[in-house]
Amino acid sequence: MATFKQPRFRPTEPRDWTVSVAVPTSIIGDCVTREQRTTYAGRIARVLAIFSVDEVVVYDDSPLEQRPADVDRDAFTGDIDPAHFLEHILTYLETPPFMRKTLFPLHPNLRSQGLLPNLDMPHHPFKDEWLPYREGLTLPGRPKSGNGTMVDIGMPETVAISETIPPRTRLTLRMPDDERGKPEPIHPAAPRTEGGYFWGYSVRKAATVSGVLTEGPYEDGYDMSIGTSERGTPLSQAFPEHQEANFKHLLIVFGGPRGLEYAAMNDPELSEMGISGARTRELFDHWVNVLPSQGTRGIRTDEAMLIALTGLRKLWDTT
């Protein structure tokens, strides 16, 4: 019988509420090398992991005429598509390391993947660490019984499930309580909603900042939205201390070097509605300045994320 170490992660209360973060493509606009772009994306991913963010949205805030033409993503070697680059790197990092080689073929975006950090999230467990859930990758071939599917779960031995699923498919599994049981495929959100585990983040692309707000995965959308701006209300005033917010799906939107107003200016739908400049705040329930009286001319988006999420965490974590 295998001996497992106690897990490093302790579950919280099961939760159906979520926290989403949106970042613009312009955050890597000043990066002149592939290595700089890669390390910047890695810093964004670390923040998402540290604060248990459930969804990240990458949106394009550049003028339409400056956006890359649609190209063969697997063959391009010229100018990068920043939206695809960020989506690719963030998805790669969220994926458990043992299945990356199979799910991510060689690609120019990943040439500097050795510079990326380890996210070390609960669904990236050690081989000898037991958790009630696991991420798995289906394998070719059949179990000895002839029925079902073999699954690699990043442990010394593969496991069998009763369901027949094509190879190279990523699954979330509920592990059995004893060796006689079989793992069971479940919804990817189940470790969070029934077990209380942070189980990584999903990645979504949006063509515009309005698409961030209107194209989300939740049936009733985001019921609380926060836009960040140096022209916003100081965080301490917008959300007094020890005041827990009531939301189901929270969305926090960050701007790039030129702010959310720049993203609104380059959004055709918002332009038709006359929303730009100071009216950009009308898109959000709250318009906040995460660090008034800053000591530098500008704060990078990865820095703003650390500051903002540290201050906003009290909205959902009163401990």
GIDACOR-V233678 format. One record per residue. N is the residue number from 1. RES is the residue in three letters. PHI is phi as a letter, one per 40 degrees, with the letter a starting at -180 (none if undefined). PSI is psi in whole degrees, -180 to 180 (none if undefined). NEAR is the number of other ideal C-beta (glycine too) atoms within 12 Angstrom. Layout:
BEGIN
n = <N | N>
res = <RES | RES>
phi = <PHI | PHI>
psi = <PSI | PSI>
near = <NEAR | NEAR>
END
This chain:
BEGIN
n = <1 | 2 | 3 | 4 | 5 | 6 | 7 | 8 | 9 | 10 | 11 | 12 | 13 | 14 | 15 | 16 | 17 | 18 | 19 | 20 | 21 | 22 | 23 | 24 | 25 | 26 | 27 | 28 | 29 | 30 | 31 | 32 | 33 | 34 | 35 | 36 | 37 | 38 | 39 | 40 | 41 | 42 | 43 | 44 | 45 | 46 | 47 | 48 | 49 | 50 | 51 | 52 | 53 | 54 | 55 | 56 | 57 | 58 | 59 | 60 | 61 | 62 | 63 | 64 | 65 | 66 | 67 | 68 | 69 | 70 | 71 | 72 | 73 | 74 | 75 | 76 | 77 | 78 | 79 | 80 | 81 | 82 | 83 | 84 | 85 | 86 | 87 | 88 | 89 | 90 | 91 | 92 | 93 | 94 | 95 | 96 | 97 | 98 | 99 | 100 | 101 | 102 | 103 | 104 | 105 | 106 | 107 | 108 | 109 | 110 | 111 | 112 | 113 | 114 | 115 | 116 | 117 | 118 | 119 | 120 | 121 | 122 | 123 | 124 | 125 | 126 | 127 | 128 | 129 | 130 | 131 | 132 | 133 | 134 | 135 | 136 | 137 | 138 | 139 | 140 | 141 | 142 | 143 | 144 | 145 | 146 | 147 | 148 | 149 | 150 | 151 | 152 | 153 | 154 | 155 | 156 | 157 | 158 | 159 | 160 | 161 | 162 | 163 | 164 | 165 | 166 | 167 | 168 | 169 | 170 | 171 | 172 | 173 | 174 | 175 | 176 | 177 | 178 | 179 | 180 | 181 | 182 | 183 | 184 | 185 | 186 | 187 | 188 | 189 | 190 | 191 | 192 | 193 | 194 | 195 | 196 | 197 | 198 | 199 | 200 | 201 | 202 | 203 | 204 | 205 | 206 | 207 | 208 | 209 | 210 | 211 | 212 | 213 | 214 | 215 | 216 | 217 | 218 | 219 | 220 | 221 | 222 | 223 | 224 | 225 | 226 | 227 | 228 | 229 | 230 | 231 | 232 | 233 | 234 | 235 | 236 | 237 | 238 | 239 | 240 | 241 | 242 | 243 | 244 | 245 | 246 | 247 | 248 | 249 | 250 | 251 | 252 | 253 | 254 | 255 | 256 | 257 | 258 | 259 | 260 | 261 | 262 | 263 | 264 | 265 | 266 | 267 | 268 | 269 | 270 | 271 | 272 | 273 | 274 | 275 | 276 | 277 | 278 | 279 | 280 | 281 | 282 | 283 | 284 | 285 | 286 | 287 | 288 | 289 | 290 | 291 | 292 | 293 | 294 | 295 | 296 | 297 | 298 | 299 | 300 | 301 | 302 | 303 | 304 | 305 | 306 | 307 | 308 | 309 | 310 | 311 | 312 | 313 | 314 | 315 | 316 | 317 | 318 | 319>
res = <MET | ALA | THR | PHE | LYS | GLN | PRO | ARG | PHE | ARG | PRO | THR | GLU | PRO | ARG | ASP | TRP | THR | VAL | SER | VAL | ALA | VAL | PRO | THR | SER | ILE | ILE | GLY | ASP | CYS | VAL | THR | ARG | GLU | GLN | ARG | THR | THR | TYR | ALA | GLY | ARG | ILE | ALA | ARG | VAL | LEU | ALA | ILE | PHE | SER | VAL | ASP | GLU | VAL | VAL | VAL | TYR | ASP | ASP | SER | PRO | LEU | GLU | GLN | ARG | PRO | ALA | ASP | VAL | ASP | ARG | ASP | ALA | PHE | THR | GLY | ASP | ILE | ASP | PRO | ALA | HIS | PHE | LEU | GLU | HIS | ILE | LEU | THR | TYR | LEU | GLU | THR | PRO | PRO | PHE | MET | ARG | LYS | THR | LEU | PHE | PRO | LEU | HIS | PRO | ASN | LEU | ARG | SER | GLN | GLY | LEU | LEU | PRO | ASN | LEU | ASP | MET | PRO | HIS | HIS | PRO | PHE | LYS | ASP | GLU | TRP | LEU | PRO | TYR | ARG | GLU | GLY | LEU | THR | LEU | PRO | GLY | ARG | PRO | LYS | SER | GLY | ASN | GLY | THR | MET | VAL | ASP | ILE | GLY | MET | PRO | GLU | THR | VAL | ALA | ILE | SER | GLU | THR | ILE | PRO | PRO | ARG | THR | ARG | LEU | THR | LEU | ARG | MET | PRO | ASP | ASP | GLU | ARG | GLY | LYS | PRO | GLU | PRO | ILE | HIS | PRO | ALA | ALA | PRO | ARG | THR | GLU | GLY | GLY | TYR | PHE | TRP | GLY | TYR | SER | VAL | ARG | LYS | ALA | ALA | THR | VAL | SER | GLY | VAL | LEU | THR | GLU | GLY | PRO | TYR | GLU | ASP | GLY | TYR | ASP | MET | SER | ILE | GLY | THR | SER | GLU | ARG | GLY | THR | PRO | LEU | SER | GLN | ALA | PHE | PRO | GLU | HIS | GLN | GLU | ALA | ASN | PHE | LYS | HIS | LEU | LEU | ILE | VAL | PHE | GLY | GLY | PRO | ARG | GLY | LEU | GLU | TYR | ALA | ALA | MET | ASN | ASP | PRO | GLU | LEU | SER | GLU | MET | GLY | ILE | SER | GLY | ALA | ARG | THR | ARG | GLU | LEU | PHE | ASP | HIS | TRP | VAL | ASN | VAL | LEU | PRO | SER | GLN | GLY | THR | ARG | GLY | ILE | ARG | THR | ASP | GLU | ALA | MET | LEU | ILE | ALA | LEU | THR | GLY | LEU | ARG | LYS | LEU | TRP | ASP | THR | THR>
phi = <none | c | b | b | c | c | c | c | b | b | c | c | c | d | a | b | c | b | b | b | b | b | b | c | c | c | c | b | c | c | c | c | b | c | c | c | c | c | c | c | c | c | c | c | c | c | c | d | c | d | c | f | c | c | a | b | b | c | b | c | b | c | d | d | c | b | c | c | c | c | b | c | c | c | b | c | b | c | d | c | c | c | c | c | c | c | d | c | c | c | c | d | c | c | c | d | d | c | b | c | c | c | c | b | c | d | a | d | c | b | c | b | c | c | c | c | c | c | c | f | c | d | c | b | c | c | c | b | b | c | b | c | b | a | c | b | b | c | b | c | g | b | c | d | c | g | b | g | a | c | b | c | b | g | b | d | b | c | b | b | b | c | c | c | b | d | c | g | b | c | b | b | b | c | c | c | c | b | c | c | c | b | c | b | c | b | c | d | c | d | d | c | c | b | b | g | c | c | b | g | b | c | b | b | b | b | c | a | c | c | c | d | c | b | b | c | c | c | d | b | g | c | c | a | b | b | b | b | a | c | c | c | c | d | d | c | c | c | b | d | d | g | b | c | c | b | a | b | b | c | b | b | b | b | c | c | d | b | g | c | c | c | c | c | c | c | b | d | c | c | c | c | c | g | c | a | f | c | c | d | c | c | c | b | c | b | b | b | b | c | a | c | f | c | c | b | c | a | b | c | c | c | c | c | c | c | c | c | c | c | c | c | d | c | c | b | b | c | c>
psi = <136 | 145 | 128 | 146 | 156 | 139 | 149 | -18 | 137 | 132 | 152 | -167 | 137 | 142 | 143 | -7 | 157 | 159 | 125 | 149 | 140 | 135 | 147 | 161 | -24 | -8 | -23 | 13 | -30 | -1 | 121 | -13 | 160 | -36 | -40 | -42 | -41 | -47 | -33 | -47 | -36 | -37 | -39 | -45 | -38 | -42 | -43 | -42 | -44 | -40 | 14 | 45 | 135 | -25 | 139 | 134 | 125 | 117 | 150 | 121 | 13 | 159 | 145 | -40 | -14 | 0 | 144 | 144 | 156 | 125 | 171 | 105 | -29 | -12 | -9 | 144 | -3 | -138 | 138 | 154 | 109 | -33 | -45 | -40 | -51 | -43 | -43 | -50 | -43 | -38 | -42 | -46 | -33 | -27 | 134 | 135 | -35 | -18 | 2 | -41 | -34 | -42 | -18 | 95 | 169 | 136 | 146 | -33 | -25 | 11 | -28 | 28 | -19 | -16 | -7 | 148 | 166 | 123 | -30 | 46 | 167 | -33 | 13 | 59 | 164 | 161 | -30 | 22 | 127 | 134 | 154 | -8 | 155 | 150 | 141 | 161 | 122 | 149 | 158 | 161 | 175 | 156 | 169 | -30 | -16 | -11 | 149 | -158 | 141 | 142 | 131 | 121 | 20 | 17 | 168 | -31 | 144 | 167 | 162 | 142 | 159 | -27 | 150 | 114 | 138 | 152 | 159 | 28 | 130 | 135 | 155 | 130 | 142 | 123 | 147 | 158 | -21 | 170 | -16 | -20 | 167 | 145 | 152 | 124 | 136 | 172 | 141 | -23 | -10 | -39 | -32 | -47 | -29 | -21 | -17 | 18 | 137 | 127 | 43 | -180 | 152 | 159 | 130 | 145 | 145 | 140 | -25 | 170 | -31 | -32 | -30 | -43 | -31 | -12 | 24 | 169 | -5 | 136 | -42 | 13 | -166 | 126 | -1 | 126 | 142 | 124 | 140 | 136 | 145 | -12 | 10 | 179 | 134 | 141 | -39 | -27 | -37 | -36 | 94 | 158 | 145 | 26 | 105 | 135 | 154 | 103 | 161 | -43 | 107 | 136 | 127 | 120 | 127 | 147 | 174 | -159 | -28 | 9 | 172 | -26 | -36 | -40 | -40 | -38 | -31 | 16 | 108 | -39 | -42 | -34 | -41 | -29 | -3 | 22 | 111 | 174 | -131 | -23 | -8 | -31 | -20 | -15 | -18 | 154 | -33 | 142 | 104 | 151 | 114 | -19 | 82 | 155 | 41 | 153 | 13 | 158 | -31 | 152 | 128 | 156 | -38 | -34 | -43 | -36 | -45 | -45 | -48 | -46 | -29 | -43 | -34 | -14 | -29 | -19 | -27 | -8 | 99 | 3 | none>
near = <8 | 14 | 10 | 19 | 14 | 13 | 22 | 18 | 27 | 13 | 22 | 21 | 17 | 17 | 27 | 17 | 29 | 32 | 38 | 42 | 44 | 49 | 51 | 44 | 45 | 33 | 42 | 41 | 28 | 18 | 28 | 11 | 15 | 25 | 18 | 20 | 35 | 32 | 24 | 38 | 46 | 32 | 33 | 46 | 41 | 28 | 37 | 42 | 32 | 23 | 32 | 33 | 40 | 40 | 37 | 42 | 45 | 45 | 44 | 39 | 44 | 29 | 19 | 17 | 9 | 16 | 24 | 21 | 13 | 11 | 16 | 14 | 20 | 15 | 11 | 19 | 14 | 11 | 17 | 32 | 29 | 33 | 36 | 31 | 38 | 44 | 33 | 36 | 46 | 41 | 31 | 31 | 39 | 40 | 32 | 39 | 27 | 25 | 28 | 27 | 17 | 21 | 24 | 25 | 16 | 12 | 25 | 26 | 33 | 28 | 20 | 23 | 29 | 13 | 21 | 31 | 26 | 17 | 34 | 22 | 33 | 32 | 40 | 33 | 32 | 24 | 21 | 17 | 25 | 24 | 37 | 29 | 39 | 44 | 40 | 39 | 35 | 33 | 25 | 17 | 16 | 20 | 22 | 10 | 12 | 12 | 14 | 24 | 32 | 31 | 40 | 34 | 36 | 29 | 26 | 14 | 15 | 26 | 32 | 31 | 35 | 22 | 22 | 19 | 23 | 13 | 21 | 20 | 25 | 31 | 35 | 35 | 41 | 29 | 34 | 19 | 12 | 8 | 12 | 7 | 16 | 24 | 34 | 25 | 30 | 25 | 18 | 28 | 27 | 27 | 34 | 34 | 24 | 21 | 29 | 23 | 35 | 35 | 42 | 34 | 38 | 28 | 35 | 29 | 29 | 34 | 28 | 38 | 45 | 34 | 27 | 43 | 38 | 22 | 23 | 29 | 22 | 25 | 9 | 11 | 21 | 35 | 21 | 31 | 34 | 39 | 40 | 44 | 37 | 29 | 21 | 32 | 23 | 22 | 32 | 20 | 17 | 30 | 29 | 15 | 13 | 12 | 16 | 19 | 27 | 13 | 27 | 22 | 27 | 37 | 43 | 50 | 48 | 49 | 45 | 38 | 28 | 25 | 34 | 50 | 32 | 28 | 47 | 39 | 26 | 34 | 35 | 22 | 24 | 29 | 21 | 12 | 15 | 15 | 28 | 26 | 20 | 18 | 21 | 35 | 29 | 22 | 35 | 33 | 26 | 32 | 31 | 35 | 31 | 37 | 26 | 20 | 11 | 16 | 9 | 11 | 8 | 18 | 28 | 28 | 43 | 30 | 25 | 41 | 39 | 25 | 27 | 39 | 35 | 19 | 29 | 35 | 26 | 21 | 31 | 29 | 21 | 13 | 9>
END
